[in-house]
Amino acid sequence: MAKLSKKIRVYYALGQLGWSLLASIIGTWLIYFYLPPEGSGIDIVVPQGGIFLGITLIGIITAFATSIDAITDPWIANKSDKSTHPLGRRIPFMRKSAFPFAMLLVLVFVVPFQGDVHILNSVWLFIIFTLYIIAYTSYVVPYTALLSELGDSTEERIDLSTYISVTWFLGLVIATFAPSIWDVLLQLFDISKTLAMQITFGMLGVVALIFMLIPAYGIDEKKYCKASATSLDMKSSIKSVFANVDFRYFLLSELGYWLSNGFFQATLVYYITVLALQKESSVGLIVTAVGILSFSLYPAVNKLSKKYGKKKLMIVSFFFLIVSFIYISFLGKLPFSGIVQLIPVIVFFAIPSAISGVLPNAIIADCAVYDAYETGENKEALYFGVRSFLSKVGIALSTLILPSVLAMGKSVENDTGIRISVLIAAGVALFSLIVFLKYDEERISAKMEESKIS
């Protein structure tokens, strides 16, 4: 196989920037757009309260889409693993799904009857969001599976994970600066805030599409990847993946991480505007500050993980995640200005952001390579597909639970729901830490060293 050049690494990482931008728009703005705070100026187009056992429409929609993913994630992953396409096992999926992925993201925020709470708006959102999740899987699962195949060693996989963690943060930063874009549109044109937001998401969708197409057309998979198609069907592949006990512990820990992360991402705008009494535009500034500080820590994470192992650094990550949530529960009650109170949030979150941005993908890739050595079957996409499904389950659970918790109070006058949500997130992060302690990194590393895989 050809040696992996810096150019190819950059091409690969830019794909992450594209899909991270789309995913971050959903994670940051979906709940805020459809369950807006009073006085936000955003049109209300779907029912706001609980419609079944206190669960909101948004929660039901995301839960349904995730249940569909229980089938589509492993199915797409297995199709990719078994593919014998002349262009490779991953690239054809990425080429075909990039445009639907970006287009459906935009359509999630556009309903047939704007300005009215109409039943067809709910039906539309139900269908479009489900299709968006399927398109998301069709691009992201084959894309992430490439990491195992482009990286020939655990050190190289850590390096690739570092590259894509940078672009993942850039995607998140761009998404959180969306208010700056729609504020400019509101100043230039006589349009509603809702329309300005929709135009903003449309513009960002085009940008994301361009970045997603770069690795799809810029990487020659046959030139850089040597893995062969698996012969296992979906059921056998899934059974084989879950036979890896260490991967099971990692998955359960990841489920908790994505649940708590979903809480943070969806409620960040509430932390800043309600608890700290800052403007919507401050969301982008805070996320940028976290990203810059995280980037400065990436070289240290890269070197320390190679020297001391990934597990120890992941434990540090969970510890700071828990501390961060506990601190946020006190926002607005401390004896200094809101913007000053947000500074510790930046510092506390930068550490777990740097670690969790780099290492999880490398851990999954190690598990997938180890499994290929043990079984003789290459199931990289399924490993990342199962992880992708669990991450979406975590995010869906946060979307299912969070609106009901926020219903207890999400305003300046009554912020009870916001503060309770933070404590729930802290508890979930603690659960993830306890589970991850059971992950046996030494066993996987020893086997890979023995087989000269790494």
C-alpha distance (Angstrom), angle and dihedral (degrees) to the residues before:
residue distance angle dihedral
M1 . . .
A2 3.82 . .
K3 3.79 117.3 .
L4 3.80 112.6 -98.6
S5 3.80 107.1 -108.9
K6 3.78 126.6 -153.7
K7 3.80 89.4 -112.9
I8 3.81 91.9 58.3
R9 3.80 90.6 47.6
V10 3.79 89.5 53.5
Y11 3.81 91.9 47.0
Y12 3.78 89.4 51.9
A13 3.81 93.3 47.7
L14 3.82 92.9 50.4
G15 3.79 89.4 61.8
Q16 3.79 87.4 60.6
L17 3.80 89.9 52.1
G18 3.80 88.9 57.0
W19 3.77 99.6 49.2
S20 3.82 92.6 37.1
L21 3.80 88.6 57.8
L22 3.80 91.5 53.6
A23 3.80 94.4 44.2
S24 3.81 91.7 46.3
I25 3.80 92.0 52.8
I26 3.80 88.8 56.3
G27 3.78 94.0 42.5
T28 3.80 95.2 47.5
W29 3.79 104.8 33.5
L30 3.84 110.9 23.1
I31 3.82 97.0 85.2
Y32 3.81 92.6 36.2
F33 3.83 91.0 51.4
Y34 3.81 96.4 47.9
L35 3.82 98.4 32.3
P36 3.83 100.3 35.4
P37 3.81 123.3 179.8
E38 3.79 117.2 -109.1
G39 3.79 113.0 -81.0
S40 3.80 94.6 18.5
G41 3.82 92.8 122.5
I42 3.83 92.3 -129.3
D43 3.82 117.7 134.6
I44 3.80 115.4 -110.5
V45 3.81 106.7 -133.8
V46 3.84 104.8 157.3
P47 3.82 133.3 45.1
Q48 3.81 110.8 -75.1
G49 3.79 103.7 -158.4
G50 3.78 132.6 61.9
I51 3.79 112.5 -67.4
F52 3.81 99.1 -176.3
L53 3.82 124.9 26.7
G54 3.80 88.7 -26.2
I55 3.83 92.5 -55.5
T56 3.80 115.7 134.0
L57 3.79 127.2 -131.0
I58 3.82 91.3 -108.9
G59 3.80 89.6 53.9
I60 3.80 92.6 50.3
I61 3.81 92.6 47.9
T62 3.80 94.4 50.7
A63 3.80 91.3 44.8
F64 3.81 90.9 52.6
A65 3.81 93.1 46.7
T66 3.79 89.7 51.1
S67 3.80 91.6 50.2
I68 3.81 87.8 55.3
D69 3.79 87.3 51.1
A70 3.80 89.8 60.6
I71 3.80 84.5 74.2
T72 3.80 103.7 29.4
D73 3.84 98.1 47.3
P74 3.82 97.2 58.5
W75 3.82 91.4 34.5
I76 3.82 93.7 55.0
A77 3.80 91.1 41.0
N78 3.80 92.1 52.4
K79 3.82 91.6 45.2
S80 3.80 88.5 53.6
D81 3.82 93.7 45.7
K82 3.83 90.9 50.4
S83 3.80 96.3 42.7
T84 3.80 118.6 124.7
H85 3.82 94.8 -176.6
P86 3.84 113.7 151.2
L87 3.82 90.0 -121.4
G88 3.79 93.5 53.0
R89 3.79 139.9 -96.9
R90 3.84 98.5 -69.9
I91 3.81 112.7 26.3
P92 3.85 97.4 66.2
F93 3.83 90.9 55.4
M94 3.80 91.4 48.8
R95 3.80 93.0 50.1
K96 3.79 94.5 49.7
S97 3.81 97.8 44.1
A98 3.83 103.0 41.5
F99 3.82 96.6 83.4
P100 3.84 97.1 43.9
F101 3.81 88.8 46.7
A102 3.82 92.8 55.8
M103 3.81 95.7 38.6
L104 3.80 94.2 50.6
L105 3.80 90.9 49.6
V106 3.81 88.9 60.7
L107 3.81 93.1 45.0
V108 3.82 90.9 53.6
F109 3.82 87.2 71.4
V110 3.83 96.8 44.1
V111 3.81 119.2 77.0
P112 3.84 129.4 -175.0
F113 3.81 96.0 -118.9
Q114 3.79 106.5 41.1
G115 3.79 114.1 -167.7
D116 3.82 95.9 21.9
V117 3.79 133.7 85.8
H118 3.80 94.6 -124.5
I119 3.80 128.7 166.8
L120 3.81 91.0 -129.6
N121 3.81 89.6 59.6
S122 3.79 89.1 59.6
V123 3.81 92.5 46.1
W124 3.80 90.9 47.8
L125 3.81 92.5 50.4
F126 3.80 90.4 46.7
I127 3.82 92.8 54.9
I128 3.81 99.2 37.5
F129 3.80 95.5 47.4
T130 3.80 91.1 50.1
L131 3.82 90.7 51.4
Y132 3.81 89.4 46.5
I133 3.81 91.0 55.8
I134 3.83 91.1 50.3
A135 3.82 91.0 49.9
Y136 3.81 89.2 47.3
T137 3.80 90.2 55.4
S138 3.80 93.2 45.9
Y139 3.80 91.1 59.2
V140 3.80 105.0 29.9
V141 3.81 100.6 46.8
P142 3.84 96.2 53.9
Y143 3.81 89.7 39.3
T144 3.80 94.9 54.6
A145 3.82 91.4 42.7
L146 3.80 87.8 63.2
L147 3.80 89.2 68.8
S148 3.81 91.7 70.3
E149 3.78 91.8 50.2
L150 3.80 100.3 41.1
G151 3.81 91.0 50.4
D152 3.82 114.4 70.4
S153 3.82 95.9 -172.2
T154 3.78 139.5 27.5
E155 3.83 88.7 -107.1
E156 3.80 91.7 53.6
R157 3.80 90.9 46.7
I158 3.81 89.1 53.3
D159 3.81 88.5 51.3
L160 3.81 91.9 50.8
S161 3.80 90.1 46.6
T162 3.80 88.4 53.0
Y163 3.81 91.0 52.6
I164 3.79 94.2 50.4
S165 3.78 93.3 42.8
V166 3.81 88.0 60.4
T167 3.80 92.6 51.8
W168 3.80 91.3 42.8
F169 3.80 88.9 58.9
L170 3.78 91.4 45.6
G171 3.80 88.7 55.2
L172 3.79 90.7 50.1
V173 3.81 91.8 47.9
I174 3.81 92.7 50.8
A175 3.81 90.9 48.9
T176 3.79 92.7 50.8
F177 3.81 91.2 50.4
A178 3.81 89.1 60.5
P179 3.85 91.4 106.7
S180 3.81 89.5 62.3
I181 3.81 88.8 57.1
W182 3.78 96.8 47.3
D183 3.81 90.8 44.6
V184 3.82 88.6 58.4
L185 3.81 90.5 48.5
L186 3.79 90.4 51.4
Q187 3.79 90.2 52.7
L188 3.80 94.3 47.8
F189 3.79 100.5 41.1
D190 3.79 137.2 37.3
I191 3.80 95.9 -120.3
S192 3.78 136.9 125.7
K193 3.78 121.9 -95.0
T194 3.81 89.8 -115.8
L195 3.80 92.0 56.4
A196 3.80 90.9 45.5
M197 3.82 89.5 54.4
Q198 3.80 91.7 48.1
I199 3.82 92.1 50.6
T200 3.80 89.4 48.2
F201 3.80 92.4 52.9
G202 3.82 89.5 46.9
M203 3.81 91.5 53.8
L204 3.79 92.2 47.1
G205 3.81 89.8 47.8
V206 3.82 90.3 58.8
V207 3.81 91.1 48.8
A208 3.81 90.7 49.5
L209 3.81 91.8 49.9
I210 3.80 91.9 54.6
F211 3.80 92.0 52.1
M212 3.83 92.9 46.5
L213 3.79 91.1 53.5
I214 3.82 93.5 54.4
P215 3.84 96.9 76.8
A216 3.81 91.0 33.4
Y217 3.81 90.8 62.0
G218 3.81 101.5 18.9
I219 3.82 100.7 56.8
D220 3.79 122.3 72.1
E221 3.79 99.2 -149.5
K222 3.80 94.2 -169.2
K223 3.79 89.9 54.9
Y224 3.81 97.6 50.9
C225 3.82 105.2 27.6
K226 3.79 126.1 65.6
A227 3.82 103.4 178.7
S228 3.81 117.2 120.3
A229 3.79 128.4 -138.9
T230 3.78 117.4 -84.3
S231 3.79 119.4 -117.5
L232 3.81 94.9 -150.5
D233 3.79 123.8 106.2
M234 3.81 120.6 -128.4
K235 3.82 96.1 -93.1
S236 3.81 93.9 48.8
S237 3.80 91.9 45.1
I238 3.79 93.1 51.4
K239 3.79 91.2 47.7
S240 3.80 90.4 50.9
V241 3.82 93.2 48.9
F242 3.80 93.7 50.7
A243 3.79 90.5 48.1
N244 3.80 85.7 74.1
V245 3.81 99.7 92.1
D246 3.81 94.9 -166.9
F247 3.78 91.0 52.7
R248 3.82 88.7 52.2
Y249 3.81 91.0 56.1
F250 3.79 90.1 47.2
L251 3.82 91.4 50.5
L252 3.78 94.0 50.5
S253 3.79 89.6 49.5
E254 3.81 90.1 48.3
L255 3.80 90.8 51.7
G256 3.78 89.7 58.3
Y257 3.79 91.9 43.8
W258 3.80 93.7 53.6
L259 3.80 91.7 45.6
S260 3.81 91.4 54.5
N261 3.82 91.5 40.0
G262 3.80 89.5 51.2
F263 3.79 88.9 54.6
F264 3.80 91.0 50.4
Q265 3.80 97.4 46.0
A266 3.81 95.5 45.4
T267 3.81 94.7 44.9
L268 3.82 99.2 38.3
V269 3.79 90.1 96.6
Y270 3.83 88.7 53.7
Y271 3.82 92.2 48.7
I272 3.79 89.7 53.9
T273 3.82 102.2 38.1
V274 3.81 101.1 33.1
L275 3.81 107.2 27.2
A276 3.82 99.2 31.0
L277 3.84 94.6 29.4
Q278 3.83 94.9 -132.4
K279 3.83 130.2 139.6
E280 3.82 125.9 -90.9
S281 3.80 89.2 -110.3
S282 3.82 88.7 63.7
V283 3.82 89.2 70.9
G284 3.80 90.7 74.3
L285 3.80 92.2 46.2
I286 3.80 92.7 52.0
V287 3.80 93.6 46.9
T288 3.81 90.6 46.7
A289 3.79 90.5 52.2
V290 3.81 90.6 50.0
G291 3.79 89.8 47.9
I292 3.80 95.5 49.3
L293 3.80 92.2 48.7
S294 3.81 90.0 45.7
F295 3.81 91.4 50.8
S296 3.79 89.6 53.6
L297 3.80 88.3 56.2
Y298 3.83 96.2 49.1
P299 3.82 96.1 87.9
A300 3.79 89.6 51.9
V301 3.82 92.0 47.8
N302 3.80 90.1 48.4
K303 3.82 94.0 50.9
L304 3.81 97.9 38.4
S305 3.83 93.2 49.1
K306 3.81 90.2 53.7
K307 3.82 91.0 48.0
Y308 3.81 102.6 39.1
G309 3.81 102.9 18.4
K310 3.78 133.5 -105.2
K311 3.80 97.2 -91.1
K312 3.80 96.7 65.4
L313 3.78 92.3 51.0
M314 3.81 91.9 47.3
I315 3.82 89.0 54.8
V316 3.81 88.6 53.8
S317 3.80 88.4 49.8
F318 3.80 93.9 54.9
F319 3.80 91.5 46.5
F320 3.80 92.9 56.1
L321 3.81 91.1 42.9
I322 3.81 89.7 58.1
V323 3.81 91.8 46.2
S324 3.81 89.9 50.0
F325 3.79 94.3 54.9
I326 3.79 93.0 46.1
Y327 3.80 90.2 52.0
I328 3.83 92.8 49.0
S329 3.81 89.3 57.2
F330 3.83 86.6 68.5
L331 3.82 96.6 49.2
G332 3.78 112.1 128.7
K333 3.79 93.4 21.1
L334 3.81 98.2 76.6
P335 3.82 122.3 98.7
F336 3.82 98.2 -109.5
S337 3.80 139.1 65.6
G338 3.77 122.5 -64.1
I339 3.79 95.2 -114.1
V340 3.81 91.0 52.3
Q341 3.81 90.2 48.8
L342 3.81 88.5 56.8
I343 3.82 93.8 58.3
P344 3.85 94.5 80.2
V345 3.83 87.9 49.6
I346 3.80 88.2 58.8
V347 3.81 92.8 48.8
F348 3.81 96.9 42.6
F349 3.81 94.5 47.1
A350 3.80 95.6 43.8
I351 3.81 92.1 69.3
P352 3.84 98.8 53.4
S353 3.81 89.2 37.7
A354 3.80 91.1 57.4
I355 3.80 94.2 45.6
S356 3.80 98.8 41.1
G357 3.79 89.7 43.3
V358 3.80 92.8 59.3
L359 3.79 110.6 28.3
P360 3.85 112.6 44.6
N361 3.82 94.0 66.0
A362 3.81 89.7 48.6
I363 3.82 90.3 49.8
I364 3.81 91.6 51.4
A365 3.79 91.0 47.3
D366 3.81 90.1 51.2
C367 3.81 90.6 50.7
A368 3.81 91.0 48.8
V369 3.81 93.7 48.8
Y370 3.80 91.1 45.8
D371 3.82 89.5 50.9
A372 3.82 91.0 50.2
Y373 3.81 89.1 53.6
E374 3.79 92.6 48.3
T375 3.82 97.9 44.6
G376 3.80 105.0 22.6
E377 3.83 89.8 -127.2
N378 3.82 124.3 113.7
K379 3.82 107.8 -137.4
E380 3.80 101.0 155.4
A381 3.82 95.4 136.0
L382 3.78 91.9 52.0
Y383 3.81 91.2 53.0
F384 3.77 90.5 52.7
G385 3.80 90.8 38.6
V386 3.80 92.3 56.2
R387 3.80 89.5 47.2
S388 3.82 89.7 48.0
F389 3.79 90.7 51.9
L390 3.81 92.8 48.5
S391 3.80 91.2 48.6
K392 3.80 90.0 52.5
V393 3.81 90.2 47.1
G394 3.80 88.2 54.6
I395 3.80 92.6 48.1
A396 3.82 91.5 44.1
L397 3.80 90.7 51.4
S398 3.79 89.4 51.2
T399 3.82 89.6 50.5
L400 3.80 90.2 46.5
I401 3.80 95.2 48.4
L402 3.80 102.8 30.7
P403 3.83 100.6 65.5
S404 3.80 90.3 52.5
V405 3.80 90.6 50.0
L406 3.81 91.9 46.2
A407 3.80 88.4 52.4
M408 3.82 85.9 72.9
G409 3.81 87.2 68.5
K410 3.82 135.4 -39.2
S411 3.79 101.7 165.4
V412 3.79 134.6 92.5
E413 3.80 89.1 -107.7
N414 3.81 93.0 49.4
D415 3.82 117.2 21.6
T416 3.82 97.5 159.0
G417 3.79 94.8 118.0
I418 3.79 93.5 51.6
R419 3.81 93.2 51.4
I420 3.80 93.2 46.2
S421 3.82 90.3 50.7
V422 3.80 90.0 56.6
L423 3.80 92.9 52.6
I424 3.81 90.5 49.0
A425 3.81 89.2 52.4
A426 3.82 90.6 50.6
G427 3.81 90.8 52.4
V428 3.80 92.2 49.5
A429 3.82 91.1 49.1
L430 3.81 89.2 52.7
F431 3.81 89.6 52.6
S432 3.81 89.8 51.7
L433 3.78 91.3 52.2
I434 3.81 93.0 51.1
V435 3.81 91.9 50.0
F436 3.80 94.1 46.0
L437 3.80 90.8 56.4
K438 3.83 86.3 73.3
Y439 3.80 92.9 59.9
D440 3.85 107.6 110.6
E441 3.79 105.5 -147.5
E442 3.80 92.9 168.0
R443 3.80 92.7 61.1
I444 3.82 93.1 54.4
S445 3.81 93.8 42.1
A446 3.80 92.6 48.7
K447 3.80 92.9 51.6
M448 3.80 92.4 46.4
E449 3.81 91.0 49.0
E450 3.77 90.4 48.1
S451 3.80 92.1 51.7
K452 3.83 92.0 42.8
I453 3.79 89.7 -123.9
S454 3.77 94.7 130.9
